[in-house]
Amino acid sequence: MKQYLDFYDEVRDVIAARSCREMNDEREKALQTFASQGFPSKKTERYRYADVEADFAPNYGIQLAQLGGTLPPHCFRIAEAEPRVRALYNKVADTADSIVALNTMLSVDTLVVHVPGTRVEHPIQISNILKGEQDTMVCRRILIVMDKLAEADIIITDRAASQSRFLTNQVIEVVMDEGSHLSLYEVEETHLLCTRYSSVFVRQGANCSLHHSSLTLFNGHTRNRIDVQLQGQGSEVTLGGCIIADKMQHVDNNTLIEHLVPNCLSRELYKYVLDDSAVGAFAGKVLVHEGAQKTSSQETNANLLATRTARMYTQPMLEIYADDVKCSHGSTVGQMDEAALFYMRQRGIDEREARLLLKAAFITEVIENIPLESLRDRLHVLVDKRLRGELSKCEGCKLCK
């Protein structure tokens, strides 16, 4: 923790000079939070399966540059957004969380995606490419504002293009006004030396629809968090996770859905395929507040362990303070179906191919739930390549050899 406090003390004037008033106004409060709490330990409920201190311990250089490159339509730097949009910065995120506080301290710029009351015909893609000669920490901030009746598909991809160690601390805030519809996808294809912390916070108004998918195809250590507040009646949220991990990879998904008002619906489906000595974790909580009658909620976590050395920790949770609800949750952890393997081998399919087909079939349900057809088709191809080992060894790369 001290190394980050010392670094911030050294560069605070540089950060303030390169940033805008809305972001600078939040830094000192974030500093106080981080200094008083430090990094969360495994005794902290929501970080039970993450070794935060170890992940943040290396002496990373920190990127302090502003956003560069050409921005997609409906995207702005925060200083260029409307005043009412800029005022939403850091108003949805959990400011009491020290990982969020560290991001708020060190972020120089914010990418704003502002969708007015219309349908954006083509998906908005935000590509994050990690590249550099030095080990680097990137503090990334995104604010998504969906006006009344707005509709959009947003794809955020993470890729690594060099062999350095990278640590990403990303915070995404989403504000959805009445009747808006958003499909938000996070796709990670990095490498074994990458650590990624992504925290997504969503506030939904009445009659909104959110679909969020977290797709981890290749990584090192990953922790994805998503918190959704259903604040308006008639809203619904669907959360999905597709995780493929092997070697010594670690993937932790932590979700919280709060039903604050009546007549809302939530669905969750997270599936993991773990091989070698990979470790997976899922902790999902649905909190139905007092008065949130007619709530409908279903939470499922299913996991396939391809080896005896893979590990999965699963903790689906329901906390209900209303009496007229329909809620369920469950999890399964199992190994490869030997009967299915025998059946396929009897029909001329060799064992390796049969195992690949069973893994792909297991994960397909999550992909098929994705509304965006073009992404769905692309993911089928990527998953097949991933399971065959073709994504882990890019041409000319020595990381996984």
Helices and strands as residue ranges (DSSP letters): H 2-18, H 21-37, G 45-47, H 52-56, E 61-62, E 75-77, G 78-80, H 83-86, H 98-106, E 111-115, E 124-130, E 136-146, E 151-160, E 166-176, E 181-189, E 194-204, E 209-218, E 221-230, E 236-245, E 250-259, E 265-274, E 279-288, E 295-305, E 311-320, E 325-335, H 338-346, H 351-368, H 373-387
